Amino acid sequence: MFSVPLAAIGVLVILFVTGSTLNLQSGIGCILLGGIVVNNAILLVDQAGQLYRNDFPDVQLAVLEAGRRRLRPILMTTLTTILALLPLALGIGEGADAQAPLARAVIGGLLASTLITLFLIPVVYVLLHPGPQSKGQL
């Protein structure tokens, strides 16, 4: 959930750059964005946790390997969503002007949250996760 509020940075920046307003459509885009962002972060954190419990004795090594393994699925999710929403964000098609803020909010949030997920979430995970000295000791 740490990455969801930070994705709002990308939403606000792209809405400002494109001259769109924060309205009902962009709000719906933020809700959609929240689901995608949480899914990407869960992919990374879950993989890191599994690797730490089973294969890697060090949290940092587990997080690095999880980032390597989950980079492609995260980028594929981001790129397919952005490419699918690009015509709508550009206002191409019938009635696209009304839906453009939704697409712009999702695209801006995804661009920011992908960077946050790939770089900031692993750092937070390492900082908040117990070190290797406490593994197995309860």
ChimeraX attribute file (.defattr): number of C-alpha atoms within 10 A of each C-alpha:
attribute: neighborCount
match mode: 1-to-1
recipient: residues
	/A:1	12
	/A:2	14
	/A:3	20
	/A:4	21
	/A:5	12
	/A:6	15
	/A:7	26
	/A:8	21
	/A:9	15
	/A:10	20
	/A:11	28
	/A:12	18
	/A:13	15
	/A:14	21
	/A:15	18
	/A:16	12
	/A:17	8
	/A:18	12
	/A:19	10
	/A:20	16
	/A:21	13
	/A:22	15
	/A:23	11
	/A:24	12
	/A:25	17
	/A:26	23
	/A:27	16
	/A:28	16
	/A:29	22
	/A:30	25
	/A:31	14
	/A:32	15
	/A:33	25
	/A:34	21
	/A:35	11
	/A:36	22
	/A:37	26
	/A:38	16
	/A:39	14
	/A:40	22
	/A:41	24
	/A:42	14
	/A:43	18
	/A:44	26
	/A:45	20
	/A:46	13
	/A:47	19
	/A:48	26
	/A:49	18
	/A:50	13
	/A:51	19
	/A:52	21
	/A:53	15
	/A:54	9
	/A:55	11
	/A:56	17
	/A:57	15
	/A:58	17
	/A:59	22
	/A:60	20
	/A:61	16
	/A:62	24
	/A:63	25
	/A:64	13
	/A:65	18
	/A:66	22
	/A:67	21
	/A:68	12
	/A:69	15
	/A:70	18
	/A:71	17
	/A:72	11
	/A:73	13
	/A:74	21
	/A:75	14
	/A:76	11
	/A:77	16
	/A:78	20
	/A:79	15
	/A:80	11
	/A:81	16
	/A:82	19
	/A:83	12
	/A:84	12
	/A:85	17
	/A:86	16
	/A:87	14
	/A:88	21
	/A:89	23
	/A:90	15
	/A:91	16
	/A:92	12
	/A:93	9
	/A:94	8
	/A:95	10
	/A:96	15
	/A:97	13
	/A:98	12
	/A:99	16
	/A:100	22
	/A:101	30
	/A:102	27
	/A:103	28
	/A:104	28
	/A:105	31
	/A:106	30
	/A:107	27
	/A:108	22
	/A:109	28
	/A:110	27
	/A:111	18
	/A:112	20
	/A:113	31
	/A:114	22
	/A:115	13
	/A:116	19
	/A:117	28
	/A:118	19
	/A:119	12
	/A:120	14
	/A:121	20
	/A:122	23
	/A:123	14
	/A:124	11
	/A:125	17
	/A:126	17
	/A:127	12
	/A:128	9
	/A:129	12
	/A:130	12
	/A:131	13
	/A:132	13
	/A:133	9
	/A:134	8
	/A:135	12
	/A:136	7
	/A:137	5
	/A:138	4
